[in-house]
Amino acid sequence: MSRGDYTMDKRAREAEKARKKREKAERRADRRDRGPAEIEIVSAAELTGDLPTISEALQQIERGASGGGSGRSAATIPCRLFVGGLSWNIGSGDLRQIFEEVGEVVDCVVMTDRATGRSRGFGFVTMADRKLAQKVIDELNGAEFDGRRIVVNIATER
């Protein structure tokens, strides 16, 4: 490669760089001349459409689950409940027994300490139906078992 080829390549690169810089400046000037774009203001309803609320959606699901005239029934919506303030003596079986007096229990667990195996004083109960879960909360929240008042509410994710 001769010295002349090197300078030609360098000149070509510099010319390309200058061309790109000019084009960028022209685009910038063009945008400046046009001014700021007009922002379209829309409402949340226009963006989301007519979406139902969570409670409306659950009611629609339940209406569909109740048969809806089709002659078949779908499963109900289970609901997980947090139960706090439990006595150290209450186990999963005892807790299940307490809640089954009100309605159908799908699952029941009392949390225990890994090291000692002793109850940590709270647990979770999954009721078969969310309407039944509300009934359980109304009846058992604040009730006294084994000398302690328990707290019952809908479980939330961590």
C-alpha positions, 0 to 999 in steps of 0.5 A, a space after each residue: 500500500 502506497 502512501 497516496 492510498 492511505 491519504 485517499 482512504 483518510 480523505 474519504 473517511 473524513 468526507 463521510 464524517 463531514 457528510 453525516 455531520 451536515 445531515 444531522 445539523 439539517 435534521 436538527 434545523 428542520 425539527 427546530 423549524 417545525 416546532 414542538 409537536 402538538 400533544 394529543 390529550 386523551 382520557 384513561 377511558 379512551 386508552 383502556 376502553 370500557 374495562 370492568 373493575 376487579 369486583 365487576 370482573 369477579 361477578 361476571 366470572 361467578 355468573 358464568 360459574 353459576 351455570 348461566 342456563 347452560 346446564 353445567 357448573 364451573 368451579 368457584 373462586 377459592 380465597 386464601 385467608 391469613 389467620 394471626 394471633 393463634 395459640 402455640 398449641 393450635 395445629 393445622 388440624 385444629 385450625 381446619 376444624 374451626 374453619 370447617 364449622 363455617 364452610 368448606 376448607 380447601 387447604 389449611 396450614 399453621 406456620 412453624 419455626 424450622 428450628 424448634 418445630 413450634 407454631 409461629 402463631 399464624 397460618 393460612 386457610 384456603 376457603 372453597 369460595 370467596 363469598 364463603 371467605 367473607 362470611 368466615 372473616 365476619 364470623 371469626 375475626 376477633 373470635 377467641 380460641 384457646 385464650 387468644 383473639 385471632 385475626 382473620 383477613 384476606 391474605 396478600 402476597 409478600 
